[in-house]
Amino acid sequence: MATTVTAKGQVTIPKPVRDLLGIVPGSKVDFRRAADGSIVVVRADKKQPVSRFAKLRGHAGKGSAPMPSWH
């Protein structure tokens, strides 16, 4: 995935990468050099990424339409 560097040296982390690492507004990230010289982005704020299933926990049935009456 490629992204463009702005004049201020900023980049947008692509959504698939943010989702994979659990990066949300306010998250801290770290840039590390790997043994092969490449740069790796890792989550630096010690929080574990929240799985897409954990985000749904406790929401089953909320907001659903009422059951129809069969009288």
Secondary structure, DSSP 8 states (H G I E B T S, - for coil): ------TTS-----HHHHHHHT--TT--EEEEE-TTS-EEEEE-S------HHHHHTT-TTTT--------
